[in-house]
Amino acid sequence: MLKIRRIHAFDDNYIWLIGCTDNPQVAIVDPGDAEVVIEQLEKEGLQPIAIMVTHHHGDHTGGVTALVQRYDIPVYGPTHERIPALTHAVTEGDIVALSECNLQFKVLDTPGHTRGHVCYVGHDALFCGDTLFTAGCGRLFEGTAEQMYASLEKLRHLPDETVVYCAHEYTQANLAFAIIAEPYNSATRERLDEVRLLRAGHRDTVPALLGLEKQTNPFLRTHNPELVQAAEAFAGHPLPTPAEVFATVRRWKDSLD
């Protein structure tokens, strides 16, 4: 059975360990900090077997080299980005096989946050780095709004029971914007109340079900008539396509951050 462990890093990063119940072997997702990973591995007696990287930003790759030097394990990462110590460049449709745990994850190309960002999906789990956040999405640092919209649509079409393991704890701030964008969405209001309670108790809000994201994440709801109307009011002109709605909602949130 799949077992996912979380490691907190920096102010709000999550590093994920993918493994199975009753098996000490794990893959490490987006290790921005080697020290906290090593500490967790030694604390639990875990054996790393691979590193899986979603994109090149330092808070996702800063620990890769030190971990490879210590454990001599393969590194999977996007073909179109420069990843430290990369041994297996991956792109859309490739499979990362963790044979020691009898697990397989399919690679999805999800450019937008960066030019070559990838996600890994399998066993009802989605490791999406900075493409999709709980109640939000990544900023457009390198890619275009059209690319990010297409990437999010790809993720939106995954099954509702998919569990979203993103790389940052941004849920409360993202929901605060979601309420502005969709003030009549009762599911978003209910979720924000729940998240505020969790964060007040210093508890994590990640992961989350993709089905909940489809109900409350404005960046996955660009076909919703009320959100379209709100985005057009912000833009001051009609937005004939969902991609244009997405681009406007992204600019809207950026203007408030």
N, C-alpha and C positions, 0 to 999 in steps of 0.2 A: 504494500500500500504506500502511495506517495506521502512523503513527510517533508514539509517545508519549514525551515527555521529562519527567523529574522535576526539580523544583527544591526544595531543602530550605529550610525557613523556621522561624524560632523554634527551639524545642527539639526538636520532633518532628513538625512539619507537613510535608505534601507539597503542593506546587502543581503541577498537571499542565498540560503544553502538548500540545494535540492537533493533529496535522498529518499530512502524508503524506510519504513518501520523495521526495526531489528536488523539494520544494516548500517555500519559506521561510515560507509563511503558516500561522499557528497560532491556535488558540483557547486561552484561558487559563482554567483551572478553579480556582475558589476562591482568588483572589490576596489572601491576608491581608497581604502585604507587597509594596508596589510596587517597592521598591529592588532586591530580589533578582531580581524578574521582569525589570526593565529591564536589569539587568546581564547576565542570561542571553540576552535577546533581542539585545542589542548584540554580545555575545561570539560568537553563532552567526549573526548577520546575519538574524534572523528578523523577520517582519512580523506583528504581531498583527491579527486580523480580528474577534475577538469575545471577550467574557468570559461564562463560564457559572458561575453561583453556585448552590450547593445549599441554603444556609440563611444566616440573618442574623448569626451570631456573628462577632465582630470578627476572629478569626484566619482567617476565610474571606473577609471583605469589606473589611478595613482598607486594602487597596491599590487598591480599585476606582476611587475618585474620582480619584486621582492618575494612574492609567493612562488613564482616559477623557479627562482634561484633556490628556494628552500625545499620545494616539493617536486620539482621537475615534472610538471603536468602540462597537458596540451591546453592551448588557448584558442577558443573559437570567437570570431568577431567579424564585423561587416567587411566585405570585400573592398568597398569603396572608401574606407577610412583607415587612417594610420593608427593601429592599435599596438601598444608595446608587447613584445615577445609573442606576437601572433604566430600560430602554427597552422591554423585551419581557417582560411578565409571563407565566409559563408554568404549566401545570397538566397533570394526567394526560392522556396521549394526544397532547399537542402535539409538534411536530417542530421541532428546532433544525437548520436546514439550513446547513451551512458550504459554500456552493456553490463557493467558491474552491478548496476541497480535494475537492469531490465527496463530502462526508461528511454523513450525517444521523444525529441522535440523538433517540430517543424519550424523552419526559419521563414519569417515574413519580412519583406522589405517595407519599411515604414518611414520614408524620408519626410522631412518637414522641420523637425527640431534641429537635426543636422542632415547633411546631404545623403549619408549612407546608413542612417539608423536602421537597426533590425530589431524584431521581436522574436521571442521563442514561445511556441504554444504546443501543449500536449498534456494529456491526462487531466483535462478540464482546468488547466492552469495556464495563465498568460503572463509572461515576464516582459513587460513593455517599456522598461527604462523610463525615458522622459517623453515618449509619444503620448500615451494616455495616462492621465492622473485620475485619482478618485475625485470625481466632480469637476475635472478640468482637463487641460492638455498642455503640452510643452510650448514654450515660446518658439517663434520662428527665427532661430539664430542664423541658419544657413539656407534652408529650403524655402519654398514658396507656400502661400496659403493653399493653392491648388493641390500641391503635393501633400500637405498635411491633411487636407480634407479627404483626399483619396485614401490616405493611410488610415485615418480614423473610420472611414466607411468600411474598410477591410476588417477592422477590429469589431465594428458594430455588428457585422454579419456573423460573428462567432456566436455559439449558443449562449443563452441567458445564464446557464449554470457555470460558465467559465469564470474562474476566480482571477481577479485582476491583482497582480503583484507589481505595482509600480515602484519607483525608486525614491519617492519623497513623500513626506507627511505634510500635504498641503490641503487636506480635505476641508477644514473649517474655512479657510480663506476662500477656497474655490466655491464653496456653497454660499458664502456671503455674496459673491458676485452672481451666482446662479439665481438667487432670490431677486436680485435687481433685474436680471434678464427675463425671468419668468415669475413674476410676483404672484401669479394665481396657481402655481404648481404646488399642490398640497403635499405631494410626495417629497419635494425638495424642502419644504418647511419642516416636515416631520423629520427628515434626515438631519437637517441642521440642528434641530433640538437634541437629537440623539448624539450627534458628534460633539456638540458643546459640552454635554455631560461627560462624554468619554475624555475629552481633552482636559476638562477641569480636574479629572482624576488622574491625569498624566498617563492615559491609556492610548494605545495605538488605534487608528481608524483604517489601517491598511492591513490585509487585503479587503476587497469588496467584490460582490458578485457583479458580473457584467450586466445582468438583468436590471439591477438597481441603477447602474450607470446610465442605462438607456432611458430610465425614468427621470433622472435628476441631473444628468450632466449636459449642460447646454450645447457643448461641442459635439455631442452625439445626437442632438435634437434639431438640427438645422432644417428639417422638413416640417417641423411643428408650426402650424399657422400663427399661434400667438407669439412664438419666438421670432418668426419672420417679420411680423408686424412691429415688434419691439426693435429689431435690428434696422428695419427701414426707417423707423422714427429717429433712431440714433444717426443713421447715415444721411437722412434728409432726402432720400430718393429711393425708387423701387430697386429691389434686389431680385432679379429674375431667376437666379439659380441657387441651389443649396450651397454651392461652393462660395458664392458671393456673400451669402448669409454668414457662412463660417468666417470668412475673412473679416467681415464687419464685426462680428461678435468677438473675434480675437483682438481686433484693434480696440474695441470697447473696453475689454478687460485690461488691456495694456495701459489704457489711458487712466485707469483707476489704481493701478499698482504703484 
